[in-house]
């Protein structure tokens, strides 16, 4: 049971980092294909990726806290 809880925390930690890396790699590939690097758009896309991953972490943490509270009541 301890392994499951540890793996959940590892997934919660690495998932947003992976999302940011995938989006950034997609952005670099797109700029190479288009042959022009638009810095402002890449900064906006990176900020959007960071906000989306932060929202995902918030959802995961709140879901975990709800599960813990439900387990304590039982």
Backbone as CSV, one residue per row, in Angstrom:
resi,resn,N_x,N_y,N_z,CA_x,CA_y,CA_z,C_x,C_y,C_z
1,UNK,0.827,-1.199,0.000,0.000,0.000,0.000,0.872,1.263,0.000
2,UNK,2.008,1.197,0.673,2.897,2.356,0.688,3.440,2.649,-0.707
3,UNK,3.685,1.590,-1.496,4.218,1.778,-2.846,3.229,2.552,-3.720
4,UNK,1.934,2.268,-3.555,0.916,2.955,-4.356,0.916,4.446,-4.027
5,UNK,0.970,4.780,-2.745,0.968,6.192,-2.369,2.218,6.896,-2.892
6,UNK,3.363,6.199,-2.841,4.590,6.816,-3.324,4.531,7.029,-4.832
7,UNK,4.001,6.048,-5.568,3.924,6.196,-7.020,2.954,7.311,-7.401
8,UNK,1.878,7.494,-6.638,0.956,8.590,-6.917,1.650,9.935,-6.760
9,UNK,2.480,10.076,-5.734,3.178,11.342,-5.545,4.222,11.556,-6.633
10,UNK,4.853,10.471,-7.083,5.837,10.596,-8.164,5.143,11.021,-9.452
11,UNK,3.976,10.432,-9.739,3.220,10.820,-10.933,2.790,12.284,-10.828
12,UNK,2.327,12.692,-9.661,1.917,14.074,-9.469,3.068,15.050,-9.624
13,UNK,4.283,14.597,-9.326,5.445,15.475,-9.450,5.949,15.554,-10.884
14,UNK,6.035,14.426,-11.571,6.678,14.398,-12.891,5.736,14.703,-14.032
15,UNK,4.424,14.537,-13.837,3.482,14.768,-14.930,3.525,16.203,-15.461
16,UNK,3.475,17.245,-14.614,3.543,18.605,-15.168,4.871,18.910,-15.840
17,UNK,5.973,18.340,-15.311,7.279,18.550,-15.936,7.299,17.936,-17.327
18,UNK,6.740,16.736,-17.460,6.668,16.090,-18.772,5.783,16.879,-19.724
19,UNK,4.670,17.407,-19.228,3.785,18.207,-20.081,4.517,19.434,-20.605
20,UNK,5.262,20.122,-19.729,6.005,21.311,-20.147,7.059,20.936,-21.186
21,UNK,7.797,19.845,-20.951,8.835,19.443,-21.895,8.251,19.067,-23.248
22,UNK,7.137,18.338,-23.253,6.518,17.945,-24.526,6.027,19.175,-25.283
23,UNK,5.379,20.103,-24.584,4.888,21.306,-25.258,6.037,22.168,-25.770
24,UNK,7.114,22.258,-24.995,8.260,23.055,-25.426,8.936,22.414,-26.635
25,UNK,9.046,21.073,-26.643,9.629,20.380,-27.794,8.755,20.573,-29.029
26,UNK,7.440,20.517,-28.852,6.527,20.762,-29.972,6.696,22.176,-30.502
27,UNK,6.878,23.133,-29.587,7.061,24.529,-29.980,8.346,24.708,-30.782
28,UNK,9.435,24.086,-30.323,10.714,24.186,-31.036,10.602,23.550,-32.417
29,UNK,9.962,22.374,-32.491,9.796,21.705,-33.786,8.956,22.554,-34.736
30,UNK,7.913,23.172,-34.221,7.065,24.019,-35.058,7.839,25.227,-35.570
31,UNK,8.660,25.835,-34.713,9.426,27.002,-35.147,10.489,26.614,-36.173
32,UNK,11.048,25.394,-36.050,12.024,24.936,-37.040,11.334,24.687,-38.381
33,UNK,10.136,24.104,-38.334,9.402,23.837,-39.576,9.016,25.150,-40.257
34,UNK,8.569,26.119,-39.486,8.133,27.389,-40.062,9.308,28.299,-40.416
35,UNK,10.515,27.930,-40.009,11.753,28.662,-40.298,11.787,30.067,-39.679
36,UNK,10.959,30.294,-38.685,11.049,31.561,-37.966,10.675,31.321,-36.510
37,UNK,11.472,31.869,-35.634,11.236,31.697,-34.203,10.617,32.994,-33.678
38,UNK,9.369,32.899,-33.283,8.679,34.068,-32.746,8.740,33.957,-31.224
39,UNK,9.576,34.785,-30.614,9.858,34.639,-29.188,8.623,34.924,-28.341
40,UNK,7.871,35.950,-28.707,6.721,36.309,-27.875,5.703,35.172,-27.841
41,UNK,5.473,34.533,-29.000,4.526,33.417,-29.025,5.043,32.246,-28.202
42,UNK,6.351,31.994,-28.252,6.893,30.872,-27.482,6.804,31.152,-25.986
43,UNK,7.025,32.395,-25.599,6.910,32.749,-24.176,5.465,32.588,-23.716
44,UNK,4.523,33.021,-24.544,3.104,32.874,-24.203,2.737,31.398,-24.098
45,UNK,3.237,30.587,-25.049,2.923,29.158,-25.020,3.536,28.487,-23.794
46,UNK,4.758,28.883,-23.437,5.408,28.303,-22.262,4.664,28.698,-20.985
47,UNK,4.247,29.956,-20.903,3.481,30.397,-19.735,2.149,29.651,-19.648
48,UNK,1.525,29.428,-20.805,0.274,28.669,-20.817,0.503,27.243,-20.352
49,UNK,1.610,26.637,-20.801,1.925,25.270,-20.377,2.162,25.210,-18.873
50,UNK,2.857,26.210,-18.329,3.123,26.233,-16.887,1.814,26.389,-16.109
51,UNK,0.932,27.271,-16.595,-0.346,27.453,-15.900,-1.204,26.194,-15.977
52,UNK,-1.186,25.532,-17.143,-1.979,24.311,-17.287,-1.453,23.211,-16.374
53,UNK,-0.126,23.090,-16.288,0.437,22.056,-15.418,0.184,22.386,-13.947
54,UNK,0.217,23.664,-13.595,-0.097,24.047,-12.219,-1.551,23.723,-11.888
55,UNK,-2.449,23.949,-12.850,-3.854,23.598,-12.632,-4.012,22.093,-12.478
56,UNK,-3.259,21.328,-13.277,-3.329,19.871,-13.185,-2.839,19.385,-11.821
57,UNK,-1.737,19.957,-11.338,-1.217,19.583,-10.022,-2.230,19.934,-8.936
58,UNK,-2.857,21.105,-9.056,-3.867,21.507,-8.075,-5.029,20.526,-8.048
59,UNK,-5.475,20.102,-9.243,-6.580,19.139,-9.316,-6.175,17.814,-8.681
60,UNK,-4.959,17.340,-8.991,-4.509,16.063,-8.440,-4.388,16.122,-6.920
61,UNK,-3.827,17.218,-6.412,-3.639,17.349,-4.963,-4.986,17.448,-4.257
62,UNK,-5.901,18.246,-4.813,-7.211,18.380,-4.164,-7.979,17.061,-4.214
63,UNK,-7.853,16.321,-5.311,-8.502,15.012,-5.411,-7.939,14.068,-4.356
64,UNK,-6.635,14.091,-4.165,-5.994,13.237,-3.162,-6.449,13.633,-1.755
65,UNK,-6.561,14.932,-1.483,-7.004,15.380,-0.166,-8.447,14.966,0.094
66,UNK,-9.292,15.030,-0.942,-10.685,14.589,-0.790,-10.726,13.101,-0.474
67,UNK,-9.880,12.317,-1.143,-9.830,10.883,-0.865,-9.382,10.624,0.571
68,UNK,-8.380,11.360,1.041,-7.897,11.179,2.413,-8.987,11.545,3.422
69,UNK,-9.714,12.635,3.162,-10.790,13.030,4.073,-11.900,11.983,4.086
70,UNK,-12.217,11.421,2.926,-13.255,10.394,2.860,-12.818,9.143,3.618
71,UNK,-11.535,8.803,3.525,-11.029,7.633,4.245,-11.039,7.865,5.754
72,UNK,-10.781,9.101,6.198,-10.777,9.385,7.632,-12.188,9.297,8.213
73,UNK,-13.195,9.707,7.441,-14.574,9.652,7.933,-15.060,8.221,8.055
74,UNK,-14.558,7.331,7.208,-14.964,5.925,7.268,-14.228,5.243,8.402
